[in-house]
């Protein structure tokens, strides 16, 4: 099954729609292709209605809400990828994911939050190609008080 078809399956299972590809909020490109690598700028948890999921994990929201925000951020990353490349089927594999969690100082479970995105990628691209290297770190704040920000590098078909 193609990555585009698996994404539709995931969206139907979750009862959600893909958010629109976010517009840059500054001077940067959302996705840059160099050779067979696609570098995606940091994305936040953009919902289909254009709003963002906000709140500091471990303070204003709980770990599950952070996980949900990371999954939503993964959907925003996939939306940008699909809009720019034309199809998720051009993605060969996830190379690297950097997940930043807007976390209370005493929150210590950042990897469990970023799993929301990582598990989505594994569902869409498969357990071999959808799982890459990863870092999950806590931040004192993120723009607009978003709950997570995630950037990713994909290997793609030229």
C-alpha positions as CSV (number, residue, x, y, z in Angstrom):
1,X,0.0,0.0,0.0
2,X,1.3,3.5,-0.9
3,X,2.2,6.1,1.8
4,X,-0.6,8.3,0.5
5,X,-3.1,5.5,0.9
6,X,-1.8,4.6,4.4
7,X,-2.2,8.3,5.4
8,X,-5.8,8.3,4.3
9,X,-6.4,5.1,6.3
10,X,-4.9,6.7,9.4
11,X,-7.0,9.8,9.0
12,X,-10.2,7.8,8.6
13,X,-9.3,5.7,11.6
14,X,-8.7,8.8,13.7
15,X,-11.7,10.6,12.3
16,X,-9.7,13.7,11.3
17,X,-8.6,15.6,8.2
18,X,-5.2,16.6,7.1
19,X,-4.5,20.3,8.0
20,X,-3.6,22.7,5.3
21,X,0.1,23.1,4.6
22,X,1.2,25.9,7.0
23,X,2.5,29.1,5.6
24,X,5.8,30.4,6.8
25,X,5.6,32.6,9.9
26,X,9.0,34.2,9.2
27,X,11.8,34.3,6.7
28,X,12.3,30.7,5.8
29,X,11.1,27.9,3.5
30,X,8.9,25.1,5.0
31,X,10.8,22.5,3.0
32,X,14.1,22.6,1.2
33,X,15.2,19.7,-1.1
34,X,18.9,19.1,-1.6
35,X,19.7,16.1,-3.7
36,X,17.7,13.2,-2.3
37,X,17.0,14.9,1.1
38,X,14.0,17.0,2.2
39,X,14.7,19.2,5.2
40,X,11.5,20.3,6.9
41,X,11.5,23.4,9.0
42,X,10.0,23.3,12.5
43,X,6.3,22.8,12.4
44,X,3.7,23.2,15.2
45,X,0.5,21.4,15.9
46,X,-1.7,23.0,13.2
47,X,-5.3,21.7,13.1
48,X,-7.5,21.5,10.0
49,X,-9.3,24.7,11.1
50,X,-6.1,26.7,11.1
51,X,-5.7,26.9,14.9
52,X,-2.7,25.7,16.9
53,X,-2.7,23.4,19.9
54,X,-1.1,25.3,22.8
55,X,-0.1,24.8,26.4
56,X,3.0,23.8,28.4
57,X,3.1,20.0,29.0
58,X,3.2,19.1,32.7
59,X,1.7,22.4,33.7
60,X,-1.2,23.6,31.4
61,X,-1.8,20.3,29.6
62,X,-1.0,16.7,30.4
63,X,1.3,14.2,28.7
64,X,-1.5,12.8,26.5
65,X,-2.5,16.2,25.2
66,X,1.2,16.7,24.4
67,X,1.3,13.4,22.5
68,X,-1.8,14.5,20.6
69,X,-0.1,17.8,19.7
70,X,2.9,15.9,18.5
71,X,0.7,13.7,16.3
72,X,-1.0,16.8,14.9
73,X,2.4,18.3,14.2
74,X,3.3,15.2,12.3
75,X,0.2,15.7,10.2
76,X,1.2,19.3,9.5
77,X,4.7,18.0,8.4
78,X,3.1,15.4,6.1
79,X,0.8,18.1,4.7
80,X,3.8,20.3,3.8
81,X,5.6,17.3,2.3
82,X,2.6,16.3,0.2
83,X,1.9,19.8,-1.0
84,X,5.6,20.4,-1.9
85,X,6.5,17.0,-3.4
86,X,3.1,16.1,-4.8
87,X,2.9,12.7,-3.1
88,X,4.1,11.1,0.1
89,X,5.1,8.1,-2.0
90,X,8.3,10.1,-2.9
91,X,9.5,9.6,0.7
92,X,11.9,6.7,1.0
93,X,12.4,6.9,4.7
94,X,12.6,9.1,7.8
95,X,16.2,10.1,8.5
96,X,16.0,12.3,11.6
97,X,13.3,13.9,13.7
98,X,13.9,16.6,16.3
99,X,11.0,17.1,18.7
100,X,10.9,20.0,21.0
101,X,8.4,20.0,23.9
102,X,7.1,23.1,25.6
103,X,7.6,21.6,29.0
104,X,7.3,22.5,32.7
105,X,10.7,22.4,34.4
106,X,9.9,19.2,36.3
107,X,8.4,17.3,33.2
108,X,10.8,14.5,32.3
109,X,8.9,12.4,29.7
110,X,9.7,14.3,26.5
111,X,10.2,11.1,24.4
112,X,6.7,9.8,25.2
113,X,5.3,13.1,23.9
114,X,7.2,13.0,20.6
115,X,6.1,9.4,20.1
116,X,2.8,11.0,18.9
117,X,4.7,12.1,15.7
118,X,7.0,9.1,15.5
119,X,4.2,6.5,15.7
120,X,2.3,8.4,13.0
121,X,5.3,8.3,10.7
122,X,5.7,4.5,11.4
123,X,2.1,4.0,10.5
124,X,2.3,6.0,7.2
125,X,5.8,4.9,6.0
126,X,6.0,1.5,7.7
127,X,8.1,0.3,10.7
128,X,11.4,0.1,8.7
129,X,11.2,3.3,6.6
130,X,9.0,5.4,9.0
131,X,11.4,5.2,12.0
132,X,14.7,7.1,11.9
133,X,17.1,8.7,14.3
134,X,15.4,11.1,16.8
135,X,15.9,13.6,19.6
136,X,13.2,14.7,22.0
137,X,14.0,17.7,24.2
138,X,12.3,20.0,26.6
139,X,12.1,23.8,26.0
140,X,11.3,26.6,28.4
141,X,8.9,28.0,25.8
142,X,7.9,27.7,22.2
143,X,6.5,30.4,19.8
144,X,2.9,31.3,20.6
145,X,2.9,28.8,23.5
146,X,2.5,25.9,21.1
147,X,2.9,22.5,22.8
148,X,5.5,21.0,20.5
149,X,7.6,22.0,17.5
150,X,9.1,19.3,15.3
151,X,11.4,19.3,12.4
152,X,12.3,16.3,10.2
153,X,14.7,15.1,7.4
154,X,13.3,12.7,4.8
155,X,15.2,10.8,2.2
156,X,13.2,11.2,-1.0
157,X,13.0,9.9,-4.5
158,X,14.6,12.5,-6.8
